[in-house]
Amino acid sequence: MPLFTPPHLRFLSPQTSLSLRSLHNSIATTSQTNSFTLSRSVAAAAAMDSSSSTPCKLVLCGKSSADNEIAKSLMNNNSLKLPDNVQVSTLLHSEIIDKQQQQNEESFCIERFMNSLSTNQFGRLLIWSPILPSTHDVVSNNFGELPIGTVCVADVQYKGRGRSKNVWESPTGCLMFSFTAQMEDGRVVPLLQYVVSLAVTEAIKDVCDKNGLPLIDVRIKWPNDLYLNGLKVGGILSTSTYKSKKFNVSIGIGLNVDNEKPTTCLNAVLRELSAAACALRREDIVAAFLNKFEIFYDLFINGGFQTLEELYYKTWLHSGQRVMIQEKNENQVVESVVTIQGLTSSGYLLAISEDNHMCELHPDGNSFDFFKGL
């Protein structure tokens, strides 16, 4: 049976410290349940060593002429940096076209992405790279240099960031991208991850519907995982810093689009549902996500998460889920069962005990890196 890594549970009345032991009526147990979206590999270390002397290529492209002027300024000023002294080579997408440098078929198609994008802010400046240590590092380390909403996409990344500072290799076929947002109310910053996860699931539905494809029902596993047919196919990482009375938030998303290992992927499930030759493309999903996220983000900022709660609860896996908890009382361990009702206003799990006490389920190690210790 899948487990959350033990969090702390706090009864709202009376306040009591508890620990979560197990989840019932949840996702079917598999040997791969705890696999991250993107496979970890010893090859990651080798990739880091071999790439240290080769600059990471960052290709910049804007949606409009004004956005392209920003891209040009970033390139001319050599503004973009990466941690660990990784060298960077920056160029404009227009230069690649002028030089007739053809991308291979597996590369991210920038033109297709831009043609599908319809936002006013998010994604209008794109940074693409064939191989990167981490898309998250690009946006978080250059936050002050980039317009809010900038998105970074990589075909392959070898030092992707996961929970508990795990490092992950992300092979071809994975969709890896990160983008930026900025918020003023720190009380709702932890809720942003839920807006992101909901936008991912709805974007996949939009792409399927637009292309006449069978519906792929990706579901949300609290707090930041994406599941399909009981297997993990995606994950979200949000980090933030506080500067000049604003929270600078970097959001990273990994999604198995066309790689079946270590669990499954969207296109593998799509092939099972349709006899016709069809496949989802990463460019369409990123553009659809940013289009949907911008709508959801405006609702969230102006009306609170309650504007999205009903849809979120239809998409997550936990309504009515029974949770066994253990409370240490001197030398004894007392077990009890609670049932998940939804989310609290702070974004934690809200549950009710058999004697009708409301309780709040907390993950371990809360910080601006929302997933530390999970």
N, C-alpha and C positions, 0 to 999 in steps of 0.2 A: 504494500500500500504506500503511495507516495506521501512524503512528509515535507512540511515546511521545516527548515532548520529551526530549532526551538526558539520561539520568540518569548517575550514577556507578555502576559495577559494581565490587564488591570481591571478589576471590577469597578464600575462607576459608583456603585453604592451597595455595600461598603467597598472601600478600596482594598484590594488584595492582590499580591503578586503571585502569578501563576505561570505555568509553562505549558506550551502546546505539545501534546504527545503524538497524536495521529489524526489523520483525516479520513472520514468515512464517506461513502457514496460519492467518491471523487473520480478522478481519472483512473482508468484501468492501469494496474501495475505492469510495467515492462522493464526489462533489463536496461532499457535505454532512457528511462524516465528522467534521470538526472543529467543526461547528456546535454551540453550546451548546444545552441543552435548551430554553432560552427565548430568543426572538429579541431581538437587540440592535437598538435603533432610535434615530434622532436624536430621535424624539418623547419619549424618556426625559428629555432635558434640558429640553424644553419643559414636560413634566409636573412636573418638580421646581420650575421657576420659578413655574408657575401655582398650585402647591399650597402655596407657602410662606406665603401669607396665610390659607389655609383649614386649620383644625385637622384632624388625622387622627382619625377616629372609631374608638375602640376599644370594642368591645362585649364585656363580661365575662359568663361563665356558668359555674356549677359543676355538677358531677354530683350532689352531695348538698347538704343544707342547710348542712353545715359548710363545704363548698367555696364555696357561695354567700355565706357570711358573710365568707370571705376576699376574695371578689370585691367585696363591699360595702365592706370596709375599704380596699381599694386605691382604689376610686372616691372614697370620702369623704376620704381623706388625699391625694388627687391624687398618688399615688405613682409613676405610670408616666411615664417621660420618653423622649424620642427625641433622638438626636444632631443637631447642626447647628441647634439651636434650633427644631426643627420643633414646632409647637404640637399639643397633644393634647387631645381631648375624650373623656372616659371615661363610659360609661353601662352600666347593667345590662341584660341580655337581658330580664329580667322587666319592665323599664320600657318596652321596645319593644312587648312583648305588651300591657301595660296600655293603651298609647296606640294600640294597633291599627295600628302602623306595619308595613305589609306589605313584605317584601323582594321584589325581583323574582325571576323564575324562575332567573336565572343566579347568584344569590347563594348562598352557603354556607348550608345548612339546619342550624341549630344543633340543633334538636330531633331530627332524623334522626341526626346524629352522636352525641348523648348517648344515644339509645336503642340504638345499636349498640355503645357502649363498655362494656367489662366489666373494666376494669383496677382495680387497687388503688392505683396511684400515677400512672402516666403518662396525661396528657390530661384529668385530672379537673377542672382549671381551664383553660377555653378562652378565648383572646382572639381575636376575629374582627374584621376590618376590611374594608370594601369596597375601599379603596385605601390602600396604605402605601408608604413608601420601601422598607422591607425587613422581613420577619418576623424575620430573624436579628438585626437591630438591636433589635427589641422585647425579645427574650428575653435577649440578651447584655448589653444596657445596663441591664436591670432585674433581673439575675440574683439579687441579694441581696434584692429585694423579693418575688420570686415563689416559690411552693412548687416544689420539685424535681418535674419532670415536666410543668410548665405547657407548653401548646402554643399557638402563635399561627398563625392561618390568614388569608390575604388573598385576595380575589377577583382583585385586580390589584396588582402591585408595580412601581415604576418605578426602583428603585435596588437591585435584587437583587444579592447578593454572589456573585461567582464566583472562580475561581482567578486568581492573579496580580493581585488587586484589580480585576478586570474588573467593570463595572457593566452590568446587564442589565435590559431591560424584560420583564415577564412578562404576556402578554395574558390576557384571559378565556379560560377553558378549561384553563389550566394549574392544576395543584395545587401551591401554594406554602405550605409550613408549616415552622416551626421549633419545637424543644422543648429542654428542659434535662435534664441528668443530672449526677450528681456522683460522682466516683471518688477513691479513695485511692491506688491503685497506679499510679504514672505509667508504669510499664513496659508496661502493657496499654492505656493510653489510646489509642494510635494504632490498636489493633485494633478499637476501638468502631465505626469507620466500616464495617468488614466486617460486623459484627452488624447495623447499620442497613440496609445494602444487601441483606443476606439477608432481613431482615424485610420489606422492601418487596416483593421478588419473591414471597415466600410469602404475603403479604397479598393481592396481586393474584390469586393462585391461589385463595385462600380465598373471595374475593368472587365469582369466577367460579363456583366450585363451589356456593356457597350459593344463587346465583341461577340455577343450571342453564345457565350460559353456557359456550361453548367455552373451553378453556384458552388463556390468553395467556402465552406462554413468554418472559418478560422475563429477560434474562441479565445477569450482572455483568462489567463490564470493569474490571480492576484499574487504579487503586485505588478509584475512587469514581464510576464512570459506570454507567448502566443502558442496555442495548441491546435492541432488538426488531427481528427480521428484518434485522439488520445495520445498523440506524440508531439513533442515540442518541435516547432518549426521556426520560432523567432524569439527575440528578446529585445528589451529596451533598457538603455542605461542613460540616466539623467544626472548631471552634476551641475553645481552652480557656485559662483563666487559673488560676494557682495561688495559693490564699489559705487561710490557717489550716489548712495541712497537707492540703488537699483540692484536687482539680482540678475546677473548674467548667466543664462542657462544654456548649456550645451546638451543636446539630445542625440544619442546614437541608437541606430536601429540595425539589427541583423535579421535577415529573413531568408529561409531556404526556398529559393524559387526554382532552381533547376539542378540542385545537387541532392541526391537521395540519402547520402550519409551525413551524420551518423544516425538519423532517424528516418525522415521522409521529406518530401518537398512538395510545393504546390503543383508543379507540373506532373509529378508522378501520380498524384491523386486525380488531377484533371484527365490524365490518360485513362484512368480507371472508369471515369464517369462518361467519357465521350469516345465513340469509335472514330470520329474524325480526327485528322491530324491537327492539333492545336496546342498552343503553348503561350503562357504568360511571359511578357518581357519585362525586364527590370525597369527600363525607361518609363513604361506605361504605369507601373506600380508607383514609382517615386513621384511622378507628376500627379497621379490621381491622389496619392497621399497628401501632398502639399496643397492641392486644391481643396481637399476635404478638411485638412487640418486648419487651414486659414479660416474656414467657416466655423468650425468647432471652437477654435481659439477665440474668435470674436464673441461667440455666445458665452464662453467660459469667463472671459475677462469682464464682460458687461453684465452678465446675469448670474454668474456663479456656476459651480459644477452641477447644481440641481437642474439646470437646463438640459443636461446630457445624461442625467442619472437613469432615466427610464430606459434609454437605448443601451446604456452601459450594462445594466442588469440583465437585459435580454441577451447580451453577448458574453458575459462572464460565466464561469463554471460553478459558482459557489452558492447561489441562492438555495436555502434549505439544507445546506451541507451540515452534517453533524460532526462535531469536533470533540474528541476526548481530551480533557485537560487533567493535569496532576497538580495538586497543591501540597507542599510540604508543611506539615503541622507537627512541630517538634520532631519526634522520631518516626512519625507515620506519614504515609503518602495517601492523600485522599483524592480519589478520582471522581470526576463528574463530567457530564455531557452538556455541551452548549450547541445551539443551532445558529448558523450564520444568517443574519437578516439583511445585511448590506454594508455600507460604509458609514463611518462617522463623519462629522464635518471636517475633521482633520485628515481624513483619508485612511484611517485604520479600519480593520474589520469590526463591524458591529454584530454582536451575537447575544442570544438570550439563553439563560440557563433553564433547567427544568423547573426551578422554583421561581421563575419569572424575574430573575435579576439580569439587568443589562450589563454586558461586559464588552471591553474594547481590547482587540488583539493587536499587540505591538510586535514588530520585528526587532531583533537585537541590533544595537549600534546605530542609532539614528543620527544622521548628520546631513550636510547638504549633498553628499553623495548618498542618495536615498537607499542604495542597496548594500551598503557596507555591512558585512556580518550576516547577510541572509544566506 
